[in-house]
Amino acid sequence: MPYLFTSESVSEGHPDKVADQISDALIDHFLAFDKDSKVACETLVTTGQVVLAGEVKSDTYLDVQKIARDTINKIGYTRSEYMFDGNSCGVFSAIHEQSEDINRGVDRASKEEQGAGDQGMMFGYATRETDNYMPLALDLAHRILIELAELRRENKDITYLRPDSKSQVTIEYSDDNIPQRIDAIVVSTQHDDFDNDEAMLAKIRKDIVEILIPRVVAKLPEHLQVLFNSDIKYHINPTGKFVIGGPHGDTGLTGRKIIVDTYGGKGAHGGGAFSGKDPSKVDRSAAYATRHIAKNLVAAGVCDEVLVQVSYAIGVVEPMGIFIDTYGTCPFNMTDGEIAQKVSEIFDMRPSAIEDRLKLRQPMYSETAAYGHMGRKPETVSKTFSQPNGEDVTLDVELFTWEKLDYVDKVKQAFDL
């Protein structure tokens, strides 16, 4: 019997994502001037206020207030009527030095013997459902908000948008797990105040359905475009007025959107957040590594869908184990346990090896902090960072290295494909 599956996304202006972006901007600045920095930085945002807290071990000094303000302004909180803007909000820092009890398990005389920065389990997932090997509902939810943000910045076709927004997509699947149609789309977007609430709702609904959605559809491949039809149920700002939003409408915290950050409820999640953590924290680095494994396994033809789990003990170099679930989609006679053994031979999952393989000591994290850490396009960009003493550094940075299909040939060779 057909079934429905739903995933949601939130915009860069959502309060939790504002917090994530500030935390990751701090990570990038620390790594730009000291690539061996150890950082765990949490951010809280609320009406007119930003609180920074966490632990750092680094040889560089940063103006954390300026970094936070620049990030907020870049998102679009630049007007006092939002009750939260980058130029006037208070920024309080309670960042202190990293605990020696934690650091002793990570830093070793030999970099290769670096221990895991924490215990826990991390999951990676991939599916042949989309061209970027991501679950379709989440991919569409992200695309809707990326396009909405473009419309907001253009300020031409839709001129009343504010930064905070959320989306949700429900897809009907057949018994054999093939997407059949889009059942429902939810979009809630913050907006300027209107004189007439009823007219406001009608205009926002019309603009979302007739301007936003066609722009999203136009950028999709044809086999996904056909999933959009006139029978889709739209819920646009279903509670009505949405003028009060962002950190003024809801307090934001780093790490509260971990399902949006990963697979939208498909696969599994180990529970650890990513943003604000340097790559010695396996919550982040191993989650990227397992996504890299999963994507390359599916692309190589080992399976059509796969979940990869790895687990660690704090301070221990080797992972506790690797688990593979192909959901019965492996086309040849090999058990998931046998596939896991092969994977452990192909991919070195020691923390230092992951950092080296995926080049995770680059200042590459600000771009991950909104619209998902997975399924993004790997590319090289030039980024400039500044210190309070006036020193600038410009670096070429590789983004989303875990999305590369650079191990497909190795996987095929190992599996005789």
N, C-alpha and C positions, 0 to 999 in steps of 0.2 A: 504494500500500500504506500502511495506517495507520502512524503513527510516534509515538514517545514524546518528550516534552520535559520537562525538570526545572528547577526554580528553588528556591533556598534563601533563608531569612531567619535572622537572629539577633536575640536579644532585647536590650533596653536594658541587661541585666546581663552580656552577653557582654563579655569584657575589651577587645576592640577597640572596641566601642561605648561602653564606659565612657570610654575615651580620647577618642573623637570628641565625646562629650557635654561633657567638661571643656573641650576646645579650643573648642567652639562657645559654651559659657557665657562663656569669656573674651572671645570676639569680641563677643558681645551686650553685655557690660559696657563694653568699650571704645567701641562705637558709641553706647551710651546716653548717655555723657558727652562724647563727641567723635565726631561722625558722620563726620569725615574721617580717622579712624584708619586706618593701614595696618598690618595684622597678618598674620603667618604663624606660627601657634603649634602645635607638636607636643606630644603627651602620651604618656608611657610609664607603664603601671601594672603592678605586680607585687606579690608578697607584701608587704603592709604598707608599700608605697612608691609615691609618685607623682613623676614627673620631668617638669617643664615646660621646654620649650626653644623658641626661635624668635626672631623679629625683630619689633619694634614701632616705629612712629612715631606718637606720640599726645601730646596735651596733658593727658591725665588720668592719675591714679595709682590703682591698684587693689590690694586685698588678694587676691592671686591664691591664696593658701593657703585663705582662707575660701571663695572661689568654688569651688575644687576640692572642698573638704570638703562644702559644701552640695549640690553636684551628686551626689557619691557617696552621701550620705544619702538624697537624693530618689530615687535609683535603687532603694535598698533594702539597701545594704550597711551595716547598722547594728549588727551583732552581732560580737563579737570572735572567735567560733568560725568565722567565715568566713575568718579570717586576713587580712582586708582590710576595714576599716570607716572611715567618714568621720571619726569622732571621734578615732581613734588612729593612723591611718596617717601616715607621714612625707611631707611635700610639699617637694620641692626645686625651686627656680626658677632656670633658666639663660637667662631671656629677656633679650635685649639689643636695642639700637637697630637699626633697619633700615638696610641698606647704602645709602649714597648712590649707589652705582653702579646699584642697582636703582631707587631712588626717582627718579632723574633722568629715567628713561624713562616714568614714570607721571605725576608732577605736572608740570603745564604752567601757563603764565600764564592760558590760557583752559581752563576745565573741559572744554569740548567737544573740545579737542585732546588730552585724556588718552590716553596710549598704553596698550597692553595690558601687564598686569603680568607676563606671561611668554609664551613661545612655546608652540605646541602646537595640537592639534585637539580639538574637543569635539563630542559627538553628542547629539542629542535623538531620541526615538522615541515613536510613538503608534500605537495599534491600536484598531479598533472592537470588539475582543474583549470588553471590559468597559465598564461605565458610566463609569469614570474613565479610559478610554483607556489602560489598562495591560495588560501581558501577564498572563493569567489565573493561571498557576502562581505567579508572584511575588506577585500580589495575595492569593491564598489563603494563601501561606506567611506573609506579613505578618499577615493577619487571625488566623491561628492563634496567633501569639505575642502579639499585642495582647490577645486574649481570655485567654490564659494569664496574662499580667501582671495583668489585671483580677481573675482568680480568686485570684491570689497576694495582691493587696492586700485583697480582700474577706475572705480567710482564713476562709471559712465552709464552702463545699462541698468545697474541697481545702485542707488546713491544713499541708502539709509542704513547700510549694514554696519554692525559693530563687531568686535573681534570674537566674542564668545559664541560657539555653536556646537551642535551635536547632530549626528546622523545615525540611522539604523536601517539595515536592509534585511528583509526576510525572503528567502528563496525556497521554492518548491523543488524537491528532488524526487526522482523516480526510485523504484525499489533497488535498482542497480547503481544508485548514488550519482546519477547524472542530472545536472541542473536543467529544469524544464521551463521555469518562468520565474519572474520576480513577483512575489505576492504582495509585498507592502514596502513602502519607503517612508521613513520618518525623518523630518528635518526640523530642528528647532534652532532658530537663529536670533541672536540679540539684534536689536534695531533701535534707531532713533525714535523719539516720542512722536506720536501722531495726534492730531486733533480729534480724530474719530476712530475709535477702536475697531468698529465693525468694518469700516473701509480699509483700515490698516491690515486686518487679517486677510481680507479678500485680495488686496494687492500683493501681499507677501506670498500667498498661495499661488497666485497667477504667475508671479515672477519666478518662483522656484520651479514650477511645473513647465512653464513655457520658455524660460531663459536658461536657468541652471541645468536642468536635466538634459535638454538637447545638447548643450555644450559637453556634458559628461559623455553622453552616448556617442557623439561625433568622434571622440578620441579612443573609442573601444574598437577591437577587431569585430568583423561582421558576425562571427558566431556568438558573440555576446550581445551585440546590438539587438538581435532578434528576441532576446529575453525581455526587452522593454515593449510594453503594449498599453493600450488604453484601459486595460482592466486592472492595472496596478492601483492598490489602495494607498493614497497619499495622506499622511498625517503631518500637516505643516503647522508649527507652533501650536500644538494641540491644547496647551493650557491657556492660550490667548496671548496677552501682552507679555513681551520679553524685553523690556527696556533696562531693568536692573540686572546686570550680569557680571561676568568676570569675577575677580577677587572681592568686589563689593557685594556681589550677590551670593557668593559661596566661597568659603575659605579653601585655598588650594594647598596641597602638600606633594612633595616629591614622592613618586613611586606608587601613586594610587590608581594608575591606569595600565596595569601590567598586562591585561588581556587585550586591550587596544594596542599595546606595544608589540604584541606577539602574533597570535593566530585567531583572535576573535572568538575563542571558545573551542576551536578545533584542536585536536591533539591533546596536549596537557601543559601544565605550568608548574614549576617547582616552587613558586611563591616569592622568589627574590626579585626585587626591582632592579633596573639597570641604571637609570640616570643618577648622576652624582657619584659614581663609583669608577675608580681607575681600573685598568684591566687586570690587576693582581686579584681583584675580587671576581671569583669564578662565577658568581651570580650573573655577571655581565659577559665575561670573556668565553665561558663555556657554553652559555646560551647561544652566542654567536657561532661558536665552533660546531655545536650540534645542528644548527640551521645549515651551516656550510656542508656538513656531512649529508644531511637529509636531502638537500637540493641536488647535490652531485650524484647521490644514489638514484634518485628518480630520473634525472636527466640522462644517466648512463643506461637506464633500462632495467635496473635491478628490481624495481617495483613501480607501481603507479601512485602509491601513497605510503608514507613512512613516518613513524615517530621514533626519535632517537633520544635515549636518556643516558646521562652520565652523572656520577655522584662523586663527592670528595669529602675528605676529612681535613679540617683546618691544619695547616702546616705540613701536610703529607703530599709528597710529590706526585705519586701515581694515583689515578682515579680508583675509586672503589670498584667500579665496573661499568660496562656499557651494555645497555639494553636496546633491542630493536623490535619494533612491531610493524610489520608490513601490511597488516589488515587483510592478509590472504591475497595480496595483489602481486606477489612474486611469481613471474611466469615460468620459472624453472624449479627443479626439484632440490630446494635448499631450505632448511629450517631457519627461522628467525635467529636462533642461537648460533647457527653456523655463519649467518650473515654478520652477526655481531662480532664473532671472532675475526672474520676478515676485516671488518671495519677497524678493529683495534690494531691490526697489523698495518693498515694503510695510513691511519691518522694518529699521530703522536698527540695524546691528550694531556701531557704534562702542562701545567700553567705557562711555563716559559716558552714551550714549543708552540702553544696556541698564540701567545703574544707575537712571536716571530712570524709564524705562518700567516697570520691575518694582519700583521703590521699594526698592532693595537696600541703602540706607544706614540702614535701620531695624535695631534689635536683634531680628532675626527668626529666628535660626539655631539656637537650642537645640532647637526643636521638630523641626528637620530631622534631628537627629543619631541618631535611632533609628526603625526601621520605614520607612525609605525617604524620599528627598528628593522623589520624584515620585509622582503619583497621590493626593496628599493633598488635604484639603478647604481651600480658601481661606477665611479668616475673620479677623475683627478681635478681638484680645484686649487686655486691660489688663495691663501688666507693670511691676513696681517694681524698681528697681536701687539699690544702696547703695554709697557710697564710704567709705573708712576715716575720713574727717573727719566722718562723720555725715550728709553730704548724701544725700538720697534724691531720685529722680526717678521719676515714674509716667507711662508713655507708653501711648497706644493704638497697637498694632502690627498691621499687616496681615501675615498669614502666608500662605505658599505662593502668592504673587501670580502666579507663572509657571503656575499651574494654572487661571487664569481663562480663560474663553472670550470675552474682550472684543474679539478681533480677527476674530471669525467674519464679521460684516457687512462689514468691510473686505476680507477674503479673498474673500467671495462677489462683491463689487462688482468686484474686480480680475480675477476669473476669469469674470465674467458668469454667475454661477450663480443 
